[in-house]
Amino acid sequence: MNENIFISILIPSNNNEKIIGKAIESCLKQKTNYKYEIVIVNNSSTDNTDQVIKSYSDSKIKSIATDKKVTLYENHNECLK
């Protein structure tokens, strides 16, 4: 994580194409006086979650895709790396 970032918003995701855009929009609309990043870990989704995430070009968004399906807990841990 970048030293200039004060807070990281972590979003574990799996097959959330219908709601991931709303989650991203909600994060981007936050009014803050500090720098933040949005880290999304896409757990090998088989729907269009990845395409929705990629449709955002904001530099605050960092998207990570798992190579294979992992458990819920492993996906949360991946967010913390």
C-alpha positions as protocol buffer text, in pm:
chain_id: "A"
residue {
  index: 1
  type: MET
  ca { x: 0 y: 0 z: 0 }
}
residue {
  index: 2
  type: ASN
  ca { x: 115 y: 351 z: -78 }
}
residue {
  index: 3
  type: GLU
  ca { x: 252 y: 551 z: 215 }
}
residue {
  index: 4
  type: ASN
  ca { x: 47 y: 853 z: 109 }
}
residue {
  index: 5
  type: ILE
  ca { x: -275 y: 656 z: 147 }
}
residue {
  index: 6
  type: PHE
  ca { x: -443 y: 714 z: 482 }
}
residue {
  index: 7
  type: ILE
  ca { x: -715 y: 448 z: 452 }
}
residue {
  index: 8
  type: SER
  ca { x: -787 y: 145 z: 235 }
}
residue {
  index: 9
  type: ILE
  ca { x: -1143 y: 38 z: 162 }
}
residue {
  index: 10
  type: LEU
  ca { x: -1137 y: -339 z: 111 }
}
residue {
  index: 11
  type: ILE
  ca { x: -1406 y: -511 z: -95 }
}
residue {
  index: 12
  type: PRO
  ca { x: -1395 y: -890 z: -131 }
}
residue {
  index: 13
  type: SER
  ca { x: -1614 y: -995 z: -423 }
}
residue {
  index: 14
  type: ASN
  ca { x: -1750 y: -1307 z: -588 }
}
residue {
  index: 15
  type: ASN
  ca { x: -2012 y: -1299 z: -862 }
}
residue {
  index: 16
  type: ASN
  ca { x: -2136 y: -955 z: -760 }
}
residue {
  index: 17
  type: GLU
  ca { x: -2190 y: -795 z: -1101 }
}
residue {
  index: 18
  type: LYS
  ca { x: -2530 y: -658 z: -996 }
}
residue {
  index: 19
  type: ILE
  ca { x: -2401 y: -472 z: -688 }
}
residue {
  index: 20
  type: ILE
  ca { x: -2027 y: -412 z: -728 }
}
residue {
  index: 21
  type: GLY
  ca { x: -2087 y: -93 z: -927 }
}
residue {
  index: 22
  type: LYS
  ca { x: -2302 y: 50 z: -647 }
}
residue {
  index: 23
  type: ALA
  ca { x: -2032 y: -36 z: -393 }
}
residue {
  index: 24
  type: ILE
  ca { x: -1764 y: 135 z: -603 }
}
residue {
  index: 25
  type: GLU
  ca { x: -1983 y: 442 z: -662 }
}
residue {
  index: 26
  type: SER
  ca { x: -2055 y: 469 z: -291 }
}
residue {
  index: 27
  type: CYS
  ca { x: -1683 y: 465 z: -212 }
}
residue {
  index: 28
  type: LEU
  ca { x: -1599 y: 719 z: -483 }
}
residue {
  index: 29
  type: LYS
  ca { x: -1867 y: 961 z: -359 }
}
residue {
  index: 30
  type: GLN
  ca { x: -1709 y: 990 z: -15 }
}
residue {
  index: 31
  type: LYS
  ca { x: -1605 y: 1345 z: 74 }
}
residue {
  index: 32
  type: THR
  ca { x: -1277 y: 1326 z: 263 }
}
residue {
  index: 33
  type: ASN
  ca { x: -976 y: 1537 z: 355 }
}
residue {
  index: 34
  type: TYR
  ca { x: -739 y: 1241 z: 323 }
}
residue {
  index: 35
  type: LYS
  ca { x: -625 y: 1005 z: 50 }
}
residue {
  index: 36
  type: TYR
  ca { x: -780 y: 664 z: 23 }
}
residue {
  index: 37
  type: GLU
  ca { x: -774 y: 362 z: -205 }
}
residue {
  index: 38
  type: ILE
  ca { x: -1036 y: 104 z: -294 }
}
residue {
  index: 39
  type: VAL
  ca { x: -899 y: -251 z: -308 }
}
residue {
  index: 40
  type: ILE
  ca { x: -1131 y: -504 z: -471 }
}
residue {
  index: 41
  type: VAL
  ca { x: -1039 y: -873 z: -464 }
}
residue {
  index: 42
  type: ASN
  ca { x: -1240 y: -1058 z: -727 }
}
residue {
  index: 43
  type: ASN
  ca { x: -1260 y: -1425 z: -626 }
}
residue {
  index: 44
  type: SER
  ca { x: -1264 y: -1587 z: -971 }
}
residue {
  index: 45
  type: SER
  ca { x: -1613 y: -1460 z: -1051 }
}
residue {
  index: 46
  type: THR
  ca { x: -1787 y: -1634 z: -1341 }
}
residue {
  index: 47
  type: ASP
  ca { x: -2027 y: -1346 z: -1414 }
}
residue {
  index: 48
  type: ASN
  ca { x: -1940 y: -996 z: -1539 }
}
residue {
  index: 49
  type: THR
  ca { x: -1801 y: -867 z: -1208 }
}
residue {
  index: 50
  type: ASP
  ca { x: -1454 y: -817 z: -1357 }
}
residue {
  index: 51
  type: GLN
  ca { x: -1592 y: -617 z: -1653 }
}
residue {
  index: 52
  type: VAL
  ca { x: -1789 y: -391 z: -1419 }
}
residue {
  index: 53
  type: ILE
  ca { x: -1479 y: -326 z: -1207 }
}
residue {
  index: 54
  type: LYS
  ca { x: -1268 y: -256 z: -1517 }
}
residue {
  index: 55
  type: SER
  ca { x: -1526 y: -5 z: -1642 }
}
residue {
  index: 56
  type: TYR
  ca { x: -1402 y: 234 z: -1370 }
}
residue {
  index: 57
  type: SER
  ca { x: -1081 y: 418 z: -1453 }
}
residue {
  index: 58
  type: ASP
  ca { x: -1032 y: 599 z: -1123 }
}
residue {
  index: 59
  type: SER
  ca { x: -676 y: 577 z: -990 }
}
residue {
  index: 60
  type: LYS
  ca { x: -813 y: 509 z: -639 }
}
residue {
  index: 61
  type: ILE
  ca { x: -931 y: 164 z: -751 }
}
residue {
  index: 62
  type: LYS
  ca { x: -695 y: -132 z: -727 }
}
residue {
  index: 63
  type: SER
  ca { x: -839 y: -458 z: -859 }
}
residue {
  index: 64
  type: ILE
  ca { x: -692 y: -797 z: -776 }
}
residue {
  index: 65
  type: ALA
  ca { x: -818 y: -1123 z: -928 }
}
residue {
  index: 66
  type: THR
  ca { x: -755 y: -1459 z: -763 }
}
residue {
  index: 67
  type: ASP
  ca { x: -608 y: -1729 z: -987 }
}
residue {
  index: 68
  type: LYS
  ca { x: -850 y: -1987 z: -853 }
}
residue {
  index: 69
  type: LYS
  ca { x: -1160 y: -1994 z: -639 }
}
residue {
  index: 70
  type: VAL
  ca { x: -1074 y: -1953 z: -270 }
}
residue {
  index: 71
  type: THR
  ca { x: -1282 y: -1968 z: 45 }
}
residue {
  index: 72
  type: LEU
  ca { x: -1457 y: -1662 z: 183 }
}
residue {
  index: 73
  type: TYR
  ca { x: -1196 y: -1633 z: 457 }
}
residue {
  index: 74
  type: GLU
  ca { x: -907 y: -1665 z: 213 }
}
residue {
  index: 75
  type: ASN
  ca { x: -1059 y: -1394 z: -4 }
}
residue {
  index: 76
  type: HIS
  ca { x: -1086 y: -1162 z: 297 }
}
residue {
  index: 77
  type: ASN
  ca { x: -724 y: -1240 z: 384 }
}
residue {
  index: 78
  type: GLU
  ca { x: -623 y: -1160 z: 26 }
}
residue {
  index: 79
  type: CYS
  ca { x: -773 y: -813 z: 77 }
}
residue {
  index: 80
  type: LEU
  ca { x: -543 y: -759 z: 373 }
}
residue {
  index: 81
  type: LYS
  ca { x: -220 y: -841 z: 188 }
}
